Amino acid sequence: MPAHKHLIIRAEVNRPITSEKEIKKWLRNVVKKIDMKIIKGPYASYVSKEGNRGVTGVVMIETSHIAMHVWDEVRPALVQCDVYSCATFSSNEVLAEFLPMDVVKIDSVLLDRASEINVI
């Protein structure tokens, strides 16, 4: 039976990703780190609307997706990320990828969505 794990991350960082190129590279690195396979993407777009300014990126993996949104007009910057996969992966390996952003605060929760939603 597939794993159906969903890691949800909220981070405040001093050195946020601010470009489409950077977020695509970050997404590719995470996919490689957790030993997954990209099927489409990564895709990214910078939103310049005041109050919602920042970069968004998503990559489709063989077992689901990874999505990240960075609001860079606030300090520290806000990063929201989720990793959903039907295959097992290491939450700690994903969280370690935030360290280069100079994390001020990070919270995460891992959900098991196999038969119902359970917090792990």
Wavefront OBJ file of the C-alpha trace (Angstrom):
o trace
v 0.000 0.000 0.000
v 1.339 3.500 -0.818
v 2.644 5.611 2.067
v 0.528 8.805 1.581
v 2.750 11.058 3.729
v 2.248 14.827 3.678
v 4.877 17.110 5.219
v 3.695 20.675 5.826
v 6.312 23.312 6.669
v 6.076 26.951 7.768
v 9.364 28.815 8.068
v 10.576 32.333 8.696
v 13.941 32.988 7.041
v 16.479 35.802 6.671
v 17.787 34.759 3.233
v 14.704 33.782 1.220
v 14.685 32.423 -2.280
v 13.693 35.386 -4.443
v 13.853 34.205 -8.044
v 12.237 31.619 -10.277
v 15.657 30.165 -11.111
v 16.559 29.722 -7.417
v 13.282 28.046 -6.450
v 13.498 25.636 -9.403
v 17.025 24.677 -8.297
v 15.826 24.243 -4.690
v 12.964 21.990 -5.799
v 15.268 19.836 -7.947
v 17.655 19.482 -4.980
v 14.863 18.372 -2.637
v 13.580 15.806 -5.139
v 17.095 14.398 -5.479
v 17.700 14.461 -1.713
v 14.573 12.392 -0.976
v 15.273 10.016 -3.860
v 12.188 10.804 -5.926
v 11.733 11.198 -9.684
v 10.514 14.352 -11.462
v 7.747 13.795 -14.019
v 7.023 17.494 -14.823
v 8.599 20.779 -13.890
v 9.726 22.355 -11.796
v 7.586 25.359 -12.613
v 7.938 28.763 -10.969
v 6.545 32.258 -11.132
v 7.281 35.500 -9.322
v 4.240 37.429 -8.113
v 4.810 41.171 -7.832
v 1.426 42.150 -6.353
v 1.939 44.186 -3.196
v 0.995 42.205 -0.110
v 1.537 38.904 -1.913
v 4.977 39.544 -3.391
v 7.225 36.537 -3.758
v 8.043 33.411 -5.696
v 6.024 30.218 -6.007
v 7.326 26.913 -7.297
v 5.935 23.446 -7.830
v 7.298 20.178 -9.138
v 5.353 17.039 -9.958
v 7.089 13.901 -8.788
v 6.360 10.326 -9.734
v 4.620 9.857 -6.393
v 2.870 13.281 -6.124
v 4.203 16.844 -5.680
v 6.279 19.435 -3.851
v 5.078 23.042 -3.659
v 6.652 26.105 -2.054
v 5.605 29.735 -1.683
v 7.982 32.473 -0.479
v 6.703 35.892 0.619
v 9.829 38.043 0.413
v 8.505 41.527 1.173
v 8.283 40.823 4.909
v 11.284 40.378 7.237
v 11.916 37.708 8.119
v 10.485 36.263 4.906
v 7.701 33.698 5.174
v 8.035 30.311 3.466
v 5.206 27.797 3.204
v 6.018 24.387 1.738
v 4.398 21.016 1.359
v 5.735 17.676 0.251
v 3.181 14.990 -0.517
v 4.232 11.526 -1.600
v 2.905 8.014 -1.862
v 6.488 6.850 -1.238
v 8.406 7.052 2.021
v 10.764 10.020 2.461
v 12.784 11.615 5.256
v 11.239 14.749 6.773
v 14.623 15.658 8.262
v 16.258 15.655 4.821
v 13.612 18.077 3.538
v 13.910 20.328 6.603
v 17.709 20.444 6.232
v 17.256 22.070 2.815
v 15.904 25.181 4.585
v 19.136 25.804 6.531
v 20.867 27.837 3.764
v 17.947 30.300 3.965
v 19.082 31.261 7.508
v 16.049 29.976 9.391
v 14.719 32.140 12.217
v 11.816 29.813 13.013
v 10.510 26.613 11.459
v 7.471 24.494 12.237
v 6.392 21.306 10.542
v 3.862 18.552 10.789
v 3.861 15.167 9.097
v 0.493 13.703 8.214
v -0.303 10.105 7.372
v -3.176 10.196 4.878
v -3.252 6.485 3.974
v -6.689 5.607 5.385
v -7.581 8.767 7.300
v -5.638 11.870 8.309
v -3.340 11.210 11.270
v -0.587 13.425 12.657
v 2.641 11.477 12.983
l 1 2 3 4 5 6 7 8 9 10 11 12 13 14 15 16 17 18 19 20 21 22 23 24 25 26 27 28 29 30 31 32 33 34 35 36 37 38 39 40 41 42 43 44 45 46 47 48 49 50 51 52 53 54 55 56 57 58 59 60 61 62 63 64 65 66 67 68 69 70 71 72 73 74 75 76 77 78 79 80 81 82 83 84 85 86 87 88 89 90 91 92 93 94 95 96 97 98 99 100 101 102 103 104 105 106 107 108 109 110 111 112 113 114 115 116 117 118 119 120
